[in-house]
Amino acid sequence: MTLYSKIKRILTLPCDEHQRLQSARMDGPLSPSERLAMWGHYVVCKPCRRLVAEMDRIDRVASERMANQPELSPAARSRLSQRLFGDASDGLITDDAGISKGNPEET
């Protein structure tokens, strides 16, 4: 992508593309040109600024609520794993420290 096309993309980014990039940003890092295009649009578009603020608020509230959930005991985690994945669940559920229990087939 040439410098001209990157600048043009920043200046003409439509709202639906901004929303797609905003959603992708929540899932992982964007390329530098995507970030620049997204934030360039953000500066000039009030509806998209409102959308970003609302998405950030939803993400913050969801994170706060998840942080207040009780931890599952190892026995409960094992039962849940068995119900969800059957016998193939080894290594899919982690311990309290977030460390995978490991898959016996891999050792």
SERO-4910 file (N, C-alpha, C, O; in steps of 0.05 Angstrom, whole numbers):
BEGIN
 pado doro    nc1    nc2    nc3   cac1   cac2   cac3    cc1    cc2    cc3    oc1    oc2    oc3
  Met    A     17    -23      0      0      0      0     18     25      0     36     27     17
  Thr    A     14     42    -19     30     66    -21     23     87      1      1     85     13
  Leu    A     40    105      5     35    126     25      9    141     18     -7    147     36
  Tyr    A      6    148     -7    -18    162    -16    -43    147     -9    -63    158      1
  Ser    A    -43    121    -15    -67    105    -10    -72    102     20    -95    101     29
  Lys    A    -51    101     36    -55    100     65    -68    126     75    -86    126     92
  Ile    A    -58    149     65    -69    175     74    -98    177     64   -115    186     79
  Lys    A   -103    169     40   -130    170     29   -149    152     46   -172    160     52
  Arg    A   -140    129     54   -156    111     71   -162    124     98   -185    123    107
  Ile    A   -143    138    110   -147    151    135   -168    173    132   -186    176    149
  Leu    A   -167    188    111   -185    211    107   -213    203     98   -232    219    101
  Thr    A   -216    179     87   -242    172     75   -253    146     88   -272    134     76
  Leu    A   -244    138    110   -253    114    123   -283    116    130   -291    134    145
  Pro    A   -300     98    119   -328    100    125   -334     89    154   -318     74    165
  Cys    A   -357     96    164   -364     88    192   -365     58    195   -356     48    215
  Asp    A   -375     43    175   -377     14    178   -349      2    180   -345    -18    194
  Glu    A   -329     13    165   -302      3    167   -290     10    194   -275     -6    206
  His    A   -296     34    204   -287     42    231   -298     22    252   -283     14    270
  Gln    A   -323     15    250   -335     -3    269   -323    -31    267   -319    -44    288
  Arg    A   -316    -40    243   -303    -65    240   -275    -65    253   -268    -84    267
  Leu    A   -261    -43    249   -234    -40    261   -236    -38    292   -220    -50    306
  Gln    A   -257    -24    301   -261    -22    330   -266    -50    342   -255    -56    364
  Ser    A   -282    -65    329   -287    -92    339   -262   -109    338   -256   -124    357
  Ala    A   -247   -107    316   -222   -122    314   -202   -114    336   -186   -130    345
  Arg    A   -202    -88    343   -184    -78    364   -190    -91    391   -172    -96    407
  Met    A   -215    -98    395   -222   -111    420   -212   -140    421   -207   -151    443
  Asp    A   -207   -152    397   -198   -180    396   -168   -182    395   -157   -203    402
  Gly    A   -154   -161    387   -125   -163    385   -114   -137    372   -129   -119    365
  Pro    A    -87   -136    370    -75   -112    360    -80   -107    330    -83   -127    315
  Leu    A    -82    -82    322    -85    -74    294    -58    -67    283    -39    -61    298
  Ser    A    -57    -66    256    -32    -56    244    -30    -26    248    -51    -13    254
  Pro    A     -7    -15    245     -4     14    249    -22     30    230    -34     50    239
  Ser    A    -25     22    205    -42     37    187    -72     34    194    -87     53    191
  Glu    A    -80     11    204   -107      7    213   -113     25    238   -134     38    239
  Arg    A    -94     26    257    -98     43    280   -100     72    272   -117     87    283
  Leu    A    -82     80    254    -83    108    246   -109    115    231   -120    136    236
  Ala    A   -118     97    214   -143    102    200   -167    103    220   -184    120    218
  Met    A   -167     84    238   -188     83    258   -189    109    275   -210    121    279
  Trp    A   -166    117    285   -166    140    303   -169    166    287   -180    186    298
  Gly    A   -160    167    262   -165    190    245   -195    194    241   -205    217    242
  His    A   -210    173    236   -239    174    233   -252    182    260   -270    198    261
  Tyr    A   -242    170    281   -253    175    308   -253    205    315   -271    216    326
  Val    A   -231    219    307   -228    247    313   -250    264    299   -260    284    311
  Val    A   -259    256    275   -277    273    260   -306    263    261   -324    277    251
  Cys    A   -311    240    273   -339    228    272   -350    225    300   -343    207    315
  Lys    A   -369    242    307   -381    241    333   -397    215    339   -394    204    361
  Pro    A   -413    205    320   -427    180    325   -408    156    331   -414    139    348
  Cys    A   -385    156    317   -366    134    323   -352    138    349   -345    118    363
  Arg    A   -348    163    358   -337    168    385   -356    157    406   -348    145    426
  Arg    A   -382    162    401   -402    152    420   -401    121    421   -403    109    442
  Leu    A   -399    109    397   -398     80    396   -374     69    411   -376     49    426
  Val    A   -351     81    407   -326     72    420   -330     75    451   -322     57    466
  Ala    A   -341     97    460   -345    101    488   -364     79    500   -360     69    521
  Glu    A   -385     73    485   -404     53    494   -391     25    494   -395     10    513
  Met    A   -376     18    474   -362     -8    473   -342    -10    496   -340    -31    509
  Asp    A   -327     11    501   -308     11    523   -322      8    550   -313     -6    568
  Arg    A   -346     21    553   -361     19    578   -371    -10    581   -369    -21    603
  Ile    A   -381    -22    560   -391    -50    562   -368    -69    569   -371    -86    586
  Asp    A   -345    -65    556   -321    -81    562   -313    -78    591   -306    -98    604
  Arg    A   -313    -54    601   -305    -49    629   -324    -62    649   -315    -75    668
  Val    A   -350    -59    644   -370    -71    662   -368   -101    661   -370   -114    682
  Ala    A   -365   -112    637   -363   -142    635   -338   -152    650   -339   -172    664
  Ser    A   -316   -137    647   -291   -145    661   -295   -144    691   -286   -161    706
  Glu    A   -308   -123    701   -313   -120    730   -330   -142    740   -325   -153    761
  Arg    A   -351   -149    725   -369   -171    734   -355   -198    733   -359   -214    751
  Met    A   -338   -202    713   -323   -227    712   -303   -229    735   -299   -251    746
  Ala    A   -292   -207    743   -272   -207    765   -286   -214    792   -272   -224    810
  Asn    A   -311   -209    794   -326   -215    819   -338   -243    820   -353   -249    839
  Gln    A   -332   -259    800   -344   -286    800   -327   -304    818   -302   -302    819
  Pro    A   -340   -323    832   -324   -341    849   -308   -360    832   -315   -367    810
  Glu    A   -285   -369    843   -268   -388    830   -280   -416    832   -293   -423    852
  Leu    A   -277   -432    811   -286   -459    812   -266   -477    826   -242   -473    823
  Ser    A   -275   -495    842   -257   -514    854   -247   -533    832   -259   -535    811
  Pro    A   -224   -546    838   -214   -565    818   -235   -587    811   -237   -596    788
  Ala    A   -250   -596    831   -270   -617    826   -292   -606    808   -301   -620    790
  Ala    A   -301   -582    813   -322   -570    797   -312   -565    768   -326   -569    749
  Arg    A   -287   -556    766   -275   -552    740   -274   -578    724   -279   -579    700
  Ser    A   -266   -599    738   -265   -625    725   -292   -635    715   -295   -645    693
  Arg    A   -313   -632    733   -340   -640    725   -350   -623    701   -362   -634    683
  Leu    A   -344   -597    701   -352   -580    679   -338   -588    653   -351   -590    632
  Ser    A   -313   -594    656   -297   -602    633   -308   -628    621   -311   -631    597
  Gln    A   -315   -647    638   -326   -672    629   -353   -668    615   -358   -681    595
  Arg    A   -369   -651    626   -396   -645    614   -393   -632    587   -407   -637    568
  Leu    A   -373   -613    585   -370   -598    560   -355   -613    538   -362   -612    515
  Phe    A   -334   -628    546   -315   -639    527   -313   -669    528   -299   -681    511
  Gly    A   -326   -682    547   -324   -711    549   -296   -719    558   -283   -704    573
  Asp    A   -287   -742    549   -260   -752    557   -237   -738    543   -214   -741    552
  Ala    A   -242   -722    523   -221   -709    508   -214   -682    520   -201   -666    506
  Ser    A   -221   -676    544   -218   -649    555   -191   -645    569   -185   -622    576
  Asp    A   -174   -666    572   -149   -662    586   -133   -640    573   -128   -640    549
  Gly    A   -124   -621    590   -108   -599    580   -124   -575    572   -112   -553    567
  Leu    A   -150   -577    570   -166   -554    561   -174   -536    585   -180   -513    581
  Ile    A   -175   -547    608   -183   -532    632   -157   -527    648   -141   -545    652
  Thr    A   -154   -503    658   -129   -496    672   -134   -495    702   -157   -494    712
  Asp    A   -112   -495    717   -114   -494    746   -118   -465    754   -121   -447    737
  Asp    A   -119   -459    780   -125   -432    790   -105   -412    781   -112   -388    780
  Ala    A    -80   -420    776    -60   -401    767    -61   -397    737    -45   -382    726
  Gly    A    -80   -410    723    -82   -407    694    -63   -425    679    -59   -421    655
  Ile    A    -51   -445    692    -32   -462    679    -46   -488    671    -61   -500    686
  Ser    A    -42   -495    645    -55   -518    634    -47   -543    649    -24   -546    657
  Lys    A    -66   -561    654    -60   -586    668    -44   -604    650    -32   -624    660
  Gly    A    -44   -599    624    -29   -615    605    -46   -638    594    -66   -646    606
  Asn    A    -38   -648    572    -52   -669    558    -35   -695    561    -13   -695    551
  Pro    A    -45   -716    574    -29   -740    578    -20   -752    552      0   -766    552
  Glu    A    -35   -748    530    -27   -760    505     -2   -747    493     11   -759    477
  Glu    A      4   -722    502     27   -708    492     53   -715    507     75   -708    498
  Thr    A     51   -729    530     75   -735    546     85   -762    540    105   -771    552
***
